[in-house]
Amino acid sequence: MVSKKVTVWPAGRPYLAGDFYSFQTTPEMECGPKETGRFAAIKVFGFEGEAIGVALLDCIFENHPTLEQVKNLPVMRQRRFNFQGTLAVCFVGIDYENDLEDFKYLGTCPTSPADTALLTICRSYSAWTWASFNAEGEWLWKHDRPAYEQEVRLKHEAFLARIAAERERLKTRLKTLTWGALLAETPFSRWDSHPPFPPPEFVTAAREQIHSAARALQALGPKPRRAEVRTILKSCVEWFNGKDAEFGGVIETEEREDICAALEELAFVARQKGLVAEIDEWRDW
């Protein structure tokens, strides 16, 4: 998705802290129903630089709610799958196109100390559709879990099929891959689309980290020792562990896939492909 400069706001002005909005949810999964018939609400709790702090409120409606219905609602807590009651809060870039369905301004109320506190808690960045996917996911987890779990399984199976196809492609690529070729490429090229991928600061640092590891491995010579290669690869993985925590968990399924592929290529060109099996033991993402 490519972000666009916002030219029209639902309230007729830029977003403000204390604004409440509602929207019609859309299916989280492509294989789900086309219409949900459900509505959710969000609150703008503040700003951090060029990002808007958005909190998803803990209620689902059959129609657009009123300000009175939402202004005292708590922030939704995420409990589906591996979530442990994490608050559903997120930063969205000010210049991101708002693609939530039937987005409606409800009104504005003064912010509270609790709203201000969310600015220190929130570390996630995403697109506006984050709010819809979370609202739908939590509702389905609570009210229609079997069907929801089946949809997730189907999505995972499709993901595994893509992985298998990518593995076949890599087999051909790895046969001719060299340090020169790796260093001439731009790692994680598809991450230029933000969202849904990590913010540019993370992407730039991640690319330099992969190139730095490649240069360090190249310096070991044509027949590096396994222990030396392991040290460099493990240090690279630990860098991603720390950076992921710093940015609030931006390494998700697709990012994980890309990073593991890059690390596999480093191990292969260093003639230590057996180390690929150890990467999962080092990573936290």
ZAPALUM-487761 format. One record per residue (C-alpha): residue in three letters; x, y, z; residue number from 1. Coordinates in Angstrom, 3 decimals. Example, Ala and Ser with C-alpha at 12.3 -4.5 7.8 and 13.67 -1.06 7.14 Angstrom:
<nodes>
NODE|resn|X|Y|Z|resi
NODE|ALA|12.300|-4.500|7.800|1
NODE|SER|13.670|-1.060|7.140|2
</nodes>
This chain:
<nodes>
NODE|resn|X|Y|Z|resi
NODE|MET|0.000|0.000|0.000|1
NODE|VAL|1.316|3.477|-0.871|2
NODE|SER|0.527|6.274|1.566|3
NODE|LYS|-1.038|9.468|0.268|4
NODE|LYS|-1.137|12.998|1.600|5
NODE|VAL|-4.420|13.582|3.426|6
NODE|THR|-6.442|16.367|1.816|7
NODE|VAL|-9.884|15.839|3.361|8
NODE|TRP|-10.523|15.017|7.023|9
NODE|PRO|-13.799|13.605|8.351|10
NODE|ALA|-14.070|16.459|10.869|11
NODE|GLY|-13.265|19.112|8.246|12
NODE|ARG|-9.886|19.757|9.896|13
NODE|PRO|-6.741|17.786|10.836|14
NODE|TYR|-7.001|15.103|13.509|15
NODE|LEU|-6.822|16.344|17.106|16
NODE|ALA|-6.109|14.586|20.383|17
NODE|GLY|-9.455|13.667|21.931|18
NODE|ASP|-11.217|13.031|18.599|19
NODE|PHE|-13.564|10.041|18.397|20
NODE|TYR|-14.374|8.280|15.113|21
NODE|SER|-16.372|5.224|14.103|22
NODE|PHE|-16.114|2.968|11.056|23
NODE|GLN|-17.573|-0.178|9.532|24
NODE|THR|-15.270|-3.142|9.994|25
NODE|THR|-14.038|-5.144|7.023|26
NODE|PRO|-13.053|-8.824|6.944|27
NODE|GLU|-9.644|-9.585|8.414|28
NODE|MET|-9.151|-12.560|6.070|29
NODE|GLU|-9.582|-12.584|2.291|30
NODE|CYS|-11.488|-15.851|2.578|31
NODE|GLY|-13.983|-14.330|5.043|32
NODE|PRO|-17.451|-12.852|4.287|33
NODE|LYS|-17.438|-9.668|2.228|34
NODE|GLU|-19.661|-7.783|4.700|35
NODE|THR|-19.350|-7.922|8.493|36
NODE|GLY|-22.335|-5.797|9.518|37
NODE|ARG|-20.285|-4.502|12.461|38
NODE|PHE|-19.000|-1.088|13.508|39
NODE|ALA|-16.177|-0.082|15.838|40
NODE|ALA|-14.779|3.141|17.275|41
NODE|ILE|-11.366|4.680|17.873|42
NODE|LYS|-9.984|7.593|19.838|43
NODE|VAL|-7.010|9.791|18.967|44
NODE|PHE|-4.993|9.845|22.209|45
NODE|GLY|-2.117|12.030|21.069|46
NODE|PHE|0.760|12.560|18.651|47
NODE|GLU|4.400|11.533|18.400|48
NODE|GLY|6.286|13.459|15.739|49
NODE|GLU|4.530|12.810|12.430|50
NODE|ALA|2.385|9.976|13.804|51
NODE|ILE|-1.145|9.909|15.224|52
NODE|GLY|-1.750|7.804|18.344|53
NODE|VAL|-4.927|5.744|17.858|54
NODE|ALA|-6.698|3.583|20.451|55
NODE|LEU|-9.324|0.999|19.486|56
NODE|LEU|-12.251|1.123|21.920|57
NODE|ASP|-13.700|-1.951|23.564|58
NODE|CYS|-17.104|-2.336|21.968|59
NODE|ILE|-18.646|-3.506|18.683|60
NODE|PHE|-21.868|-1.942|17.391|61
NODE|GLU|-24.552|-2.798|14.839|62
NODE|ASN|-24.552|0.799|13.539|63
NODE|HIS|-22.454|3.921|13.921|64
NODE|PRO|-22.401|4.767|17.653|65
NODE|THR|-22.802|8.250|19.115|66
NODE|LEU|-20.222|10.209|21.070|67
NODE|GLU|-22.146|9.482|24.270|68
NODE|GLN|-21.875|5.757|23.613|69
NODE|VAL|-18.114|5.756|23.117|70
NODE|LYS|-16.572|8.587|25.118|71
NODE|ASN|-16.210|6.558|28.334|72
NODE|LEU|-15.293|3.209|26.791|73
NODE|PRO|-11.994|1.583|27.812|74
NODE|VAL|-9.334|0.686|25.266|75
NODE|MET|-9.795|-2.801|23.811|76
NODE|ARG|-7.391|-5.473|25.046|77
NODE|GLN|-6.108|-8.033|22.558|78
NODE|ARG|-6.619|-11.627|23.719|79
NODE|ARG|-6.760|-13.731|20.554|80
NODE|PHE|-4.138|-16.411|19.960|81
NODE|ASN|-0.920|-15.415|21.766|82
NODE|PHE|-1.995|-11.964|22.921|83
NODE|GLN|-2.022|-11.524|26.700|84
NODE|GLY|-4.376|-8.580|27.116|85
NODE|THR|-2.190|-6.062|25.289|86
NODE|LEU|-3.858|-2.687|24.786|87
NODE|ALA|-4.986|-2.137|21.196|88
NODE|VAL|-3.070|1.078|20.492|89
NODE|CYS|-1.034|2.058|17.462|90
NODE|PHE|0.687|4.981|15.759|91
NODE|VAL|-0.416|5.876|12.214|92
NODE|GLY|1.473|8.301|9.984|93
NODE|ILE|-0.201|11.682|9.615|94
NODE|ASP|0.150|11.454|5.827|95
NODE|TYR|-1.288|7.929|5.512|96
NODE|GLU|-4.447|7.539|3.503|97
NODE|ASN|-7.307|6.599|5.815|98
NODE|ASP|-8.862|3.557|4.158|99
NODE|LEU|-11.214|2.533|6.964|100
NODE|GLU|-14.696|1.851|5.600|101
NODE|ASP|-17.444|4.487|6.190|102
NODE|PHE|-15.210|6.498|8.531|103
NODE|LYS|-17.226|9.003|10.588|104
NODE|TYR|-16.335|11.793|13.026|105
NODE|LEU|-18.309|11.516|16.289|106
NODE|GLY|-16.971|14.402|18.351|107
NODE|THR|-14.136|15.500|20.592|108
NODE|CYS|-13.572|15.302|24.350|109
NODE|PRO|-10.681|16.541|26.504|110
NODE|THR|-7.820|14.069|26.809|111
NODE|SER|-6.995|12.495|30.153|112
NODE|PRO|-3.757|11.507|31.945|113
NODE|ALA|-4.526|7.945|30.822|114
NODE|ASP|-4.478|9.111|27.198|115
NODE|THR|-1.116|10.804|27.723|116
NODE|ALA|0.235|7.617|29.318|117
NODE|LEU|-0.588|5.702|26.141|118
NODE|LEU|2.067|7.738|24.328|119
NODE|THR|4.754|6.020|26.411|120
NODE|ILE|3.157|2.560|26.139|121
NODE|CYS|2.501|2.481|22.409|122
NODE|ARG|5.384|1.242|20.238|123
NODE|SER|3.515|-0.171|17.232|124
NODE|TYR|3.176|1.538|13.844|125
NODE|SER|0.740|0.502|11.131|126
NODE|ALA|-1.927|1.593|8.645|127
NODE|TRP|-5.425|2.748|9.581|128
NODE|THR|-6.827|-0.677|8.657|129
NODE|TRP|-5.025|-2.015|11.735|130
NODE|ALA|-8.053|-0.845|13.737|131
NODE|SER|-10.509|-2.823|11.611|132
NODE|PHE|-8.455|-6.024|11.606|133
NODE|ASN|-8.079|-5.915|15.382|134
NODE|ALA|-11.743|-5.155|15.982|135
NODE|GLU|-12.793|-8.043|13.735|136
NODE|GLY|-10.193|-10.434|15.103|137
NODE|GLU|-11.191|-9.867|18.720|138
NODE|TRP|-14.914|-10.084|17.933|139
NODE|LEU|-14.500|-13.349|16.006|140
NODE|TRP|-12.245|-14.801|18.708|141
NODE|LYS|-14.974|-14.174|21.266|142
NODE|HIS|-18.090|-15.007|19.225|143
NODE|ASP|-17.105|-17.361|16.378|144
NODE|ARG|-13.742|-18.838|17.281|145
NODE|PRO|-13.962|-22.122|15.292|146
NODE|ALA|-14.671|-20.322|12.012|147
NODE|TYR|-12.009|-17.734|12.765|148
NODE|GLU|-9.392|-20.383|13.531|149
NODE|GLN|-10.281|-22.161|10.272|150
NODE|GLU|-9.768|-18.928|8.323|151
NODE|VAL|-6.403|-18.460|10.003|152
NODE|ARG|-5.424|-22.035|9.122|153
NODE|LEU|-6.307|-21.451|5.462|154
NODE|LYS|-4.265|-18.262|5.434|155
NODE|HIS|-1.321|-20.104|7.002|156
NODE|GLU|-1.545|-22.900|4.418|157
NODE|ALA|-1.409|-20.324|1.627|158
NODE|PHE|1.611|-18.761|3.323|159
NODE|LEU|3.385|-22.135|3.490|160
NODE|ALA|2.714|-22.681|-0.217|161
NODE|ARG|4.357|-19.328|-0.987|162
NODE|ILE|7.323|-20.282|1.178|163
NODE|ALA|7.739|-23.573|-0.694|164
NODE|ALA|7.722|-21.761|-4.027|165
NODE|GLU|10.259|-19.261|-2.737|166
NODE|ARG|12.506|-22.076|-1.531|167
NODE|GLU|12.559|-23.541|-5.015|168
NODE|ARG|13.508|-20.174|-6.453|169
NODE|LEU|16.284|-19.750|-3.907|170
NODE|LYS|17.851|-23.083|-4.810|171
NODE|THR|18.605|-21.715|-8.268|172
NODE|ARG|19.736|-18.344|-6.937|173
NODE|LEU|22.073|-19.777|-4.304|174
NODE|LYS|24.032|-21.763|-6.884|175
NODE|THR|25.489|-18.593|-8.383|176
NODE|LEU|25.338|-16.137|-5.466|177
NODE|THR|28.537|-14.254|-4.511|178
NODE|TRP|29.530|-11.586|-1.975|179
NODE|GLY|29.762|-9.070|-4.788|180
NODE|ALA|26.224|-9.811|-5.902|181
NODE|LEU|24.861|-9.613|-2.356|182
NODE|LEU|26.561|-6.300|-1.632|183
NODE|ALA|25.330|-4.852|-4.937|184
NODE|GLU|21.707|-5.613|-4.023|185
NODE|THR|19.340|-3.694|-1.765|186
NODE|PRO|18.134|-6.059|0.969|187
NODE|PHE|14.417|-6.123|1.797|188
NODE|SER|13.449|-4.220|-1.348|189
NODE|ARG|9.721|-4.809|-0.820|190
NODE|TRP|9.922|-3.039|2.548|191
NODE|ASP|9.864|0.322|0.763|192
NODE|SER|6.076|0.176|1.022|193
NODE|HIS|5.299|1.516|4.500|194
NODE|PRO|2.824|0.580|5.750|195
NODE|PRO|2.414|-2.386|5.936|196
NODE|PHE|6.168|-2.860|6.364|197
NODE|PRO|8.353|-1.330|9.131|198
NODE|PRO|9.122|2.409|9.262|199
NODE|PRO|11.929|3.770|7.055|200
NODE|GLU|14.324|4.186|10.000|201
NODE|PHE|14.117|0.475|10.750|202
NODE|VAL|14.426|-0.487|7.077|203
NODE|THR|17.555|1.632|6.515|204
NODE|ALA|19.245|0.217|9.614|205
NODE|ALA|18.279|-3.370|8.709|206
NODE|ARG|19.744|-3.049|5.212|207
NODE|GLU|23.017|-1.697|6.574|208
NODE|GLN|23.129|-4.507|9.133|209
NODE|ILE|22.854|-7.187|6.426|210
NODE|HIS|25.518|-5.484|4.304|211
NODE|SER|27.760|-5.074|7.350|212
NODE|ALA|27.450|-8.794|8.133|213
NODE|ALA|28.184|-9.643|4.477|214
NODE|ARG|31.354|-7.515|4.506|215
NODE|ALA|32.492|-9.105|7.781|216
NODE|LEU|31.944|-12.599|6.390|217
NODE|GLN|33.659|-11.752|3.114|218
NODE|ALA|36.695|-10.560|5.087|219
NODE|LEU|37.082|-14.049|6.573|220
NODE|GLY|38.288|-15.318|3.189|221
NODE|PRO|37.135|-18.125|0.870|222
NODE|LYS|37.209|-20.848|3.548|223
NODE|PRO|36.034|-19.303|6.843|224
NODE|ARG|35.840|-21.340|10.019|225
NODE|ARG|32.367|-22.302|11.194|226
NODE|ALA|32.872|-20.705|14.610|227
NODE|GLU|33.776|-17.367|13.016|228
NODE|VAL|30.764|-17.441|10.717|229
NODE|ARG|28.502|-18.411|13.604|230
NODE|THR|29.693|-15.449|15.659|231
NODE|ILE|28.885|-12.966|12.883|232
NODE|LEU|25.501|-14.487|12.037|233
NODE|LYS|24.466|-14.714|15.689|234
NODE|SER|25.479|-11.109|16.269|235
NODE|CYS|23.333|-10.124|13.274|236
NODE|VAL|20.318|-12.006|14.628|237
NODE|GLU|20.788|-10.450|18.071|238
NODE|TRP|20.874|-7.022|16.423|239
NODE|PHE|17.457|-7.747|14.891|240
NODE|ASN|16.227|-8.962|18.308|241
NODE|GLY|17.154|-5.654|19.900|242
NODE|LYS|15.937|-3.496|17.042|243
NODE|ASP|12.591|-5.299|16.921|244
NODE|ALA|12.089|-4.631|20.628|245
NODE|GLU|13.142|-0.993|20.196|246
NODE|PHE|10.527|-0.439|17.468|247
NODE|GLY|7.747|-2.258|19.316|248
NODE|GLY|7.656|-5.601|17.502|249
NODE|VAL|7.667|-4.592|13.828|250
NODE|ILE|9.036|-7.948|12.661|251
NODE|GLU|5.941|-9.913|11.718|252
NODE|THR|5.380|-12.851|9.362|253
NODE|GLU|6.607|-11.325|6.102|254
NODE|GLU|9.499|-9.476|7.716|255
NODE|ARG|10.550|-12.672|9.491|256
NODE|GLU|10.466|-14.541|6.187|257
NODE|ASP|12.656|-11.934|4.477|258
NODE|ILE|15.210|-11.697|7.291|259
NODE|CYS|15.580|-15.470|7.533|260
NODE|ALA|16.075|-15.660|3.748|261
NODE|ALA|18.801|-12.991|3.931|262
NODE|LEU|20.558|-14.819|6.783|263
NODE|GLU|20.327|-18.090|4.864|264
NODE|GLU|22.022|-16.457|1.893|265
NODE|LEU|24.824|-15.125|4.114|266
NODE|ALA|25.413|-18.595|5.568|267
NODE|PHE|25.361|-20.220|2.119|268
NODE|VAL|27.852|-17.823|0.507|269
NODE|ALA|30.092|-18.240|3.590|270
NODE|ARG|30.006|-22.008|2.870|271
NODE|GLN|28.430|-22.749|6.230|272
NODE|LYS|24.821|-23.512|5.258|273
NODE|GLY|24.564|-25.915|8.196|274
NODE|LEU|24.309|-22.869|10.484|275
NODE|VAL|20.896|-22.007|9.037|276
NODE|ALA|19.311|-24.527|11.401|277
NODE|GLU|20.665|-22.584|14.392|278
NODE|ILE|19.095|-19.240|13.476|279
NODE|ASP|15.738|-20.104|15.071|280
NODE|GLU|17.505|-20.706|18.381|281
NODE|TRP|18.948|-17.175|18.391|282
NODE|ARG|15.972|-15.098|17.271|283
NODE|ASP|13.172|-13.653|19.457|284
NODE|TRP|10.856|-12.667|16.588|285
</nodes>
